[in-house]
Amino acid sequence: MIGDLVLWAAIAACFLIFYRFIKAHIAGPVAEQAVTEESLMLPFFDYKGVIHCHSVYSDGAATFPELIDDANQLGLDFLITCDHNTIKPVLDGWEGWHGQTLILAGEEVSVDAGHLLVFNLGRKMPECNSQAAINYANQYGALSFLAHPYNLKGAWKNWGATGYTGLEIVNFVSMSRRKAIQFMGIFSLILFLLCPSRLEHILFNNRPHRELKKWDELTRVRKVVGIGGVDAHGFLKIGKKKYRWPRYYEILQAVNTHLLLPEKFSRDDKRAKALVYEALTRGHAYVSFDLLAPADGFQFTAFSGNAVALMGDHIDLDEDKPVKLAVSLPPGRKGIITLLRNGKVITKCHGSSLQSVVTLPGAYRVEVFGYQAKLPGGFYYRKQPWIFSNPIYVG
């Protein structure tokens, strides 16, 4: 008995030492002096939000006032809830501006093939199969996204479906579950209990290989918009018991989706809502882990003659006019920038910007990684995802 206590005390001490070390040396994308080259910024405005959050209207722990309070404290520009099979938050009037955060309410619809996030439908989705649900959303001008497509529980099954807007390329709960089944995931869970806020993405955040591989496969054929979801419930279920953990304030920091809007956010509820859903439809968005470092100001643009394209846009490729792709990180930041075409790496660098002239058609997107921690002697430990852009479609 005493031996067991000594063993567990030693393990706990090791965890605490490791936690203190990592907390003291978290690096994030390396800071540098502000870039002096001419900015490639287009007249678009970058707004940060969170998508896929559950409330007491379905199986979440938080009320809407609690969600609103957390969203305002975190400085979120928008928050889209996705309660299961209900639009009651819309009917009860929760959509609109609450403080500095625009609250919108979507629906996570259960269908035969998995779960579908539906935005801006304005009516209850009838019970139907996955393709019929997508068609119904399109009929009424709504958006539909495949939720947690490779989750250990509730993975998407109908990859022959057509017409959906996009998919969650990042889902925090999916990543957490995959990590937790690994041996070291147990230790990560203990560390997360000790230090839930700043380190949660370090413990559970990895590149979502399967989601990105499928996304690249899909975007070779047509435009498919990628978003990030936190899938927050506020409960941890162990056996038949539910424990109110992690806090919404913590998990709402896990994954961000940034939108590029052509104008400043209107304080008019209807106009602001239209701007959000138009940006998501167009794919004028990127997914980021802002806990690693603020991603505001990230740019990925394409130029050909007088034509300019943003993430999610198409740009023509002419023999006489090659397309120039330009990546710029937020001012004062460096990272590992990778440019991919149809899922294959074509170039990469460590720095604050990347430019490449391309002559082949395809879906071009960007991944940016930072470093998890700075070790003694100036060395950096473990690169970690920071930004995933939506593709620019060249051809």
C-alpha positions as CSV (number, residue, x, y, z in Angstrom):
1,M,0.0,0.0,0.0
2,I,2.7,2.4,1.0
3,G,4.7,1.4,-2.1
4,D,1.7,2.2,-4.3
5,L,1.3,5.6,-2.7
6,V,5.0,6.4,-3.3
7,L,4.7,5.4,-6.9
8,W,1.7,7.5,-7.6
9,A,3.3,10.5,-5.8
10,A,6.4,10.1,-8.0
11,I,4.2,10.0,-11.1
12,A,2.3,13.1,-10.0
13,A,5.6,14.9,-9.2
14,C,6.9,14.1,-12.7
15,F,3.8,15.4,-14.3
16,L,3.9,18.7,-12.3
17,I,7.6,19.2,-13.2
18,F,6.8,18.6,-16.9
19,Y,3.8,20.9,-16.8
20,R,5.9,23.7,-15.2
21,F,8.6,23.3,-17.8
22,I,6.3,23.4,-20.7
23,K,4.3,26.3,-19.3
24,A,7.5,28.3,-18.9
25,H,8.7,27.5,-22.4
26,I,5.7,27.6,-24.7
27,A,6.9,29.2,-27.9
28,G,4.2,29.3,-30.5
29,P,5.1,30.6,-34.0
30,V,8.4,32.5,-33.6
31,A,8.0,36.3,-33.2
32,E,10.2,38.5,-35.4
33,Q,10.3,42.2,-36.3
34,A,7.4,43.5,-38.3
35,V,7.8,42.8,-42.0
36,T,8.8,45.7,-44.2
37,E,7.7,44.4,-47.5
38,E,4.5,45.9,-49.0
39,S,1.4,44.2,-47.5
40,L,-0.7,42.0,-49.7
41,M,-3.8,42.7,-47.7
42,L,-7.0,43.0,-49.8
43,P,-9.9,45.1,-48.6
44,F,-11.4,42.3,-46.5
45,F,-11.8,42.2,-42.7
46,D,-10.7,39.2,-40.6
47,Y,-13.2,38.1,-37.9
48,K,-12.6,35.2,-35.5
49,G,-15.3,32.9,-34.2
50,V,-16.2,29.4,-33.0
51,I,-18.4,26.9,-34.7
52,H,-20.2,23.8,-33.3
53,C,-21.2,24.4,-29.7
54,H,-24.0,22.6,-27.8
55,S,-26.3,24.0,-25.1
56,V,-29.0,22.9,-22.8
57,Y,-31.4,22.9,-25.8
58,S,-29.9,19.4,-26.6
59,D,-27.0,17.6,-24.8
60,G,-24.9,20.5,-23.7
61,A,-24.3,21.8,-20.2
62,A,-24.5,25.6,-20.8
63,T,-27.4,27.9,-21.1
64,F,-27.3,30.6,-23.8
65,P,-26.6,33.4,-21.3
66,E,-23.6,31.4,-20.1
67,L,-22.4,30.8,-23.7
68,I,-22.8,34.5,-24.5
69,D,-20.8,35.5,-21.4
70,D,-17.9,33.2,-22.2
71,A,-17.9,34.3,-25.9
72,N,-17.7,37.9,-24.9
73,Q,-15.0,37.3,-22.3
74,L,-13.0,35.5,-25.1
75,G,-13.5,38.3,-27.5
76,L,-15.2,36.1,-30.1
77,D,-16.7,38.0,-33.1
78,F,-19.2,35.2,-33.8
79,L,-20.4,31.9,-32.2
80,I,-22.5,29.3,-34.1
81,T,-24.3,26.8,-31.9
82,C,-25.3,23.4,-33.3
83,D,-27.8,21.7,-31.0
84,H,-29.0,18.2,-32.0
85,N,-32.2,18.1,-34.1
86,T,-33.7,21.3,-32.9
87,I,-34.0,25.0,-34.1
88,K,-35.6,26.1,-30.8
89,P,-32.8,28.6,-30.1
90,V,-33.8,30.4,-33.3
91,L,-37.5,30.3,-32.4
92,D,-36.7,31.6,-28.9
93,G,-34.9,34.6,-30.4
94,W,-31.3,34.0,-29.4
95,E,-29.8,34.9,-32.7
96,G,-28.3,38.3,-33.1
97,W,-25.8,40.6,-31.4
98,H,-25.1,40.0,-27.7
99,G,-22.4,42.4,-26.5
100,Q,-19.5,42.1,-29.0
101,T,-20.4,38.6,-30.2
102,L,-22.9,37.7,-33.0
103,I,-24.8,34.6,-31.9
104,L,-26.1,32.3,-34.6
105,A,-27.9,28.9,-34.1
106,G,-27.5,26.1,-36.6
107,E,-28.6,22.5,-36.1
108,E,-26.7,19.2,-35.9
109,V,-29.0,16.8,-37.8
110,S,-28.8,13.1,-37.2
111,V,-29.1,11.1,-40.5
112,D,-28.4,7.6,-41.6
113,A,-24.9,8.4,-42.6
114,G,-23.8,10.3,-39.5
115,H,-24.3,13.9,-38.5
116,L,-24.8,17.0,-40.6
117,L,-24.3,20.6,-39.5
118,V,-27.0,22.8,-41.1
119,F,-26.9,26.6,-41.0
120,N,-29.4,29.2,-42.0
121,L,-32.3,26.8,-42.7
122,G,-34.9,28.7,-40.8
123,R,-37.1,25.6,-40.3
124,K,-36.9,22.2,-38.8
125,M,-35.2,19.6,-40.9
126,P,-37.6,16.7,-41.5
127,E,-36.5,13.1,-40.8
128,C,-34.8,11.8,-43.9
129,N,-31.6,10.2,-45.2
130,S,-28.4,12.0,-45.7
131,Q,-28.7,13.0,-49.4
132,A,-32.3,14.1,-48.9
133,A,-31.2,16.3,-45.9
134,I,-28.5,17.9,-48.1
135,N,-31.0,18.5,-50.9
136,Y,-33.5,20.0,-48.4
137,A,-30.9,22.4,-47.1
138,N,-30.0,23.4,-50.7
139,Q,-33.7,23.9,-51.6
140,Y,-34.0,26.6,-48.9
141,G,-30.6,28.2,-49.4
142,A,-29.0,26.7,-46.3
143,L,-25.5,25.5,-45.8
144,S,-24.6,21.9,-44.8
145,F,-21.3,20.6,-43.4
146,L,-20.3,17.0,-42.6
147,A,-19.7,16.9,-38.9
148,H,-16.7,15.1,-37.4
149,P,-16.4,12.9,-40.5
150,Y,-13.8,10.5,-38.9
151,N,-14.9,10.6,-35.3
152,L,-14.6,7.3,-33.4
153,K,-18.3,7.7,-32.6
154,G,-20.6,8.9,-35.4
155,A,-18.2,8.9,-38.4
156,W,-19.6,9.9,-41.8
157,K,-20.5,6.9,-44.0
158,N,-22.0,8.3,-47.2
159,W,-19.1,9.6,-49.2
160,G,-21.1,9.3,-52.3
161,A,-23.4,12.2,-51.1
162,T,-23.3,15.3,-53.2
163,G,-24.2,19.0,-52.9
164,Y,-23.1,19.6,-49.3
165,T,-21.2,22.9,-48.6
166,G,-18.2,21.4,-46.8
167,L,-16.9,19.5,-43.8
168,E,-15.2,19.8,-40.5
169,I,-11.6,19.4,-41.3
170,V,-10.9,19.9,-37.6
171,N,-13.1,18.7,-34.8
172,F,-11.7,19.1,-31.3
173,V,-13.6,16.2,-29.8
174,S,-12.5,13.8,-32.6
175,M,-8.9,14.8,-32.0
176,S,-9.2,14.4,-28.3
177,R,-10.8,10.9,-28.6
178,R,-8.1,9.7,-30.9
179,K,-5.4,11.0,-28.6
180,A,-7.0,9.5,-25.5
181,I,-7.0,6.0,-26.8
182,Q,-3.3,6.1,-27.2
183,F,-1.2,5.1,-24.2
184,M,0.2,8.6,-23.7
185,G,-3.3,10.0,-24.0
186,I,-3.9,8.9,-20.4
187,F,-1.0,11.0,-19.3
188,S,-2.2,13.8,-21.5
189,L,-5.6,13.6,-19.9
190,I,-4.0,14.0,-16.4
191,L,-2.0,16.9,-17.6
192,F,-5.1,18.5,-19.1
193,L,-6.8,18.2,-15.7
194,L,-3.9,20.0,-14.1
195,C,-3.6,22.7,-16.7
196,P,-6.7,22.9,-19.0
197,S,-6.5,26.3,-20.7
198,R,-3.3,27.2,-22.5
199,L,-2.1,23.6,-22.9
200,E,-5.2,21.8,-24.1
201,H,-4.2,22.2,-27.8
202,I,-0.7,21.0,-27.0
203,L,-2.0,17.8,-25.4
204,F,-4.7,16.9,-27.9
205,N,-4.0,18.9,-31.1
206,N,-2.4,17.0,-33.9
207,R,-2.7,17.3,-37.7
208,P,-6.0,15.7,-38.7
209,H,-4.5,13.5,-41.4
210,R,-7.6,11.5,-42.4
211,E,-9.8,14.6,-42.6
212,L,-7.3,16.5,-44.7
213,K,-6.6,13.5,-47.0
214,K,-10.3,13.1,-47.7
215,W,-10.7,16.9,-48.2
216,D,-7.9,17.0,-50.7
217,E,-9.6,14.1,-52.5
218,L,-12.9,15.9,-52.6
219,T,-11.5,19.3,-53.7
220,R,-9.9,17.7,-56.8
221,V,-13.4,17.3,-58.1
222,R,-15.3,20.3,-56.7
223,K,-15.2,23.1,-54.2
224,V,-15.6,21.9,-50.6
225,V,-15.3,24.4,-47.8
226,G,-13.3,23.4,-44.7
227,I,-14.3,24.6,-41.2
228,G,-13.1,23.9,-37.6
229,G,-15.5,22.8,-34.9
230,V,-15.0,22.6,-31.1
231,D,-18.1,20.3,-30.6
232,A,-18.4,21.6,-27.1
233,H,-20.8,19.9,-24.7
234,G,-19.3,20.8,-21.3
235,F,-19.6,17.2,-20.1
236,L,-17.2,14.4,-19.6
237,K,-19.0,11.0,-19.6
238,I,-17.4,8.2,-17.7
239,G,-19.6,5.1,-17.7
240,K,-23.1,6.3,-17.0
241,K,-22.1,9.4,-15.1
242,K,-21.6,12.8,-16.6
243,Y,-19.1,15.3,-15.1
244,R,-19.3,19.0,-16.0
245,W,-15.8,19.3,-17.5
246,P,-14.1,20.8,-19.4
247,R,-15.5,24.3,-18.9
248,Y,-16.9,26.0,-22.0
249,Y,-14.5,28.9,-21.4
250,E,-11.6,26.4,-22.0
251,I,-12.9,24.5,-24.9
252,L,-14.2,27.5,-26.8
253,Q,-10.5,28.4,-27.1
254,A,-9.6,25.1,-28.7
255,V,-10.3,25.7,-32.4
256,N,-11.2,28.9,-34.3
257,T,-12.6,29.6,-37.7
258,H,-11.7,33.0,-39.2
259,L,-13.9,34.6,-41.8
260,L,-12.9,37.2,-44.4
261,L,-15.7,39.7,-44.9
262,P,-15.8,42.4,-47.6
263,E,-17.0,45.0,-45.1
264,K,-16.9,45.6,-41.4
265,F,-19.3,43.7,-39.3
266,S,-22.7,45.4,-39.4
267,R,-24.5,45.8,-36.1
268,D,-27.7,45.0,-37.9
269,D,-28.5,41.4,-37.0
270,K,-29.7,40.3,-40.5
271,R,-26.9,41.9,-42.4
272,A,-24.2,40.5,-40.0
273,K,-25.8,37.0,-40.3
274,A,-25.8,37.3,-44.1
275,L,-22.1,38.2,-44.1
276,V,-21.2,35.2,-42.0
277,Y,-23.0,32.7,-44.2
278,E,-21.9,34.3,-47.4
279,A,-18.3,34.0,-46.3
280,L,-18.8,30.3,-45.3
281,T,-20.5,29.6,-48.6
282,R,-17.6,31.1,-50.6
283,G,-14.9,29.5,-48.5
284,H,-13.5,32.8,-47.5
285,A,-12.3,31.2,-44.3
286,Y,-9.4,29.5,-42.6
287,V,-9.1,27.3,-39.5
288,S,-6.6,28.2,-36.7
289,F,-5.4,27.3,-33.3
290,D,-5.2,30.8,-31.8
291,L,-4.0,29.4,-28.5
292,L,-0.7,28.8,-30.2
293,A,-0.6,32.3,-31.5
294,P,-3.2,34.8,-32.8
295,A,-3.8,34.1,-36.5
296,D,-5.6,37.4,-37.3
297,G,-4.0,38.9,-40.4
298,F,-3.1,35.6,-42.1
299,Q,-3.4,36.0,-45.9
300,F,-3.4,33.5,-48.8
301,T,-4.2,35.2,-52.2
302,A,-3.7,34.5,-55.9
303,F,-2.9,37.0,-58.6
304,S,-3.0,36.7,-62.4
305,G,-3.0,39.9,-64.5
306,N,-5.8,42.0,-63.0
307,A,-7.5,39.1,-61.3
308,V,-7.2,38.5,-57.6
309,A,-8.6,35.5,-55.7
310,L,-9.1,34.8,-52.0
311,M,-9.3,31.5,-50.2
312,G,-12.3,29.6,-51.6
313,D,-12.2,31.5,-54.9
314,H,-11.5,30.2,-58.4
315,I,-8.9,31.9,-60.7
316,D,-8.3,31.2,-64.3
317,L,-5.0,29.8,-65.5
318,D,-3.9,31.1,-68.9
319,E,-0.7,30.2,-70.8
320,D,0.3,33.8,-71.1
321,K,-0.6,34.6,-67.5
322,P,0.7,32.3,-64.8
323,V,-0.8,32.5,-61.4
324,K,1.2,33.9,-58.5
325,L,0.3,32.5,-55.0
326,A,1.2,34.6,-52.0
327,V,1.1,33.7,-48.3
328,S,1.7,36.2,-45.5
329,L,1.6,35.4,-41.8
330,P,0.4,37.8,-39.2
331,P,2.8,40.7,-38.6
332,G,5.7,39.8,-36.4
333,R,5.3,36.0,-36.8
334,K,7.2,33.2,-38.4
335,G,6.2,29.6,-39.0
336,I,6.7,26.6,-41.2
337,I,4.6,27.4,-44.3
338,T,3.7,24.6,-46.6
339,L,1.9,25.1,-50.0
340,L,0.1,22.0,-51.3
341,R,-1.6,21.2,-54.6
342,N,-4.3,18.5,-54.6
343,G,-2.8,17.4,-51.2
344,K,0.8,17.1,-52.4
345,V,3.5,19.4,-51.1
346,I,5.0,21.6,-53.8
347,T,7.0,24.0,-51.7
348,K,7.6,24.9,-48.1
349,C,9.7,27.4,-46.0
350,H,10.3,28.7,-42.5
351,G,9.6,32.4,-42.4
352,S,6.9,35.0,-42.5
353,S,5.8,34.7,-46.2
354,L,5.9,32.5,-49.2
355,Q,5.4,33.2,-52.9
356,S,5.1,30.7,-55.7
357,V,4.3,30.9,-59.4
358,V,2.1,28.0,-60.5
359,T,1.4,26.7,-64.0
360,L,-0.8,23.7,-63.3
361,P,-4.5,23.6,-62.4
362,G,-5.5,22.3,-59.1
363,A,-6.7,23.1,-55.5
364,Y,-3.9,24.9,-53.7
365,R,-4.0,25.3,-50.0
366,V,-1.7,26.2,-47.2
367,E,-0.7,24.7,-43.8
368,V,1.3,26.6,-41.2
369,F,2.9,25.0,-38.2
370,G,4.5,26.5,-35.2
371,Y,6.6,25.0,-32.4
372,Q,5.1,23.7,-29.2
373,A,7.9,24.7,-26.8
374,K,11.3,26.3,-26.6
375,L,14.0,24.2,-25.0
376,P,17.2,25.3,-23.3
377,G,19.9,26.3,-25.7
378,G,17.5,27.9,-28.2
379,F,16.2,24.6,-29.6
380,Y,12.5,24.2,-30.5
381,Y,10.4,21.1,-29.7
382,R,7.6,19.5,-31.7
383,K,6.0,21.4,-34.5
384,Q,2.3,21.8,-34.2
385,P,-0.6,22.8,-36.5
386,W,-1.4,26.5,-36.4
387,I,-3.3,27.5,-39.6
388,F,-5.2,25.6,-42.3
389,S,-6.3,27.7,-45.2
390,N,-9.2,26.9,-47.6
391,P,-8.0,26.2,-51.1
392,I,-7.7,28.6,-54.0
393,Y,-8.9,26.7,-57.1
394,V,-6.6,27.4,-60.1
395,G,-7.6,26.4,-63.6
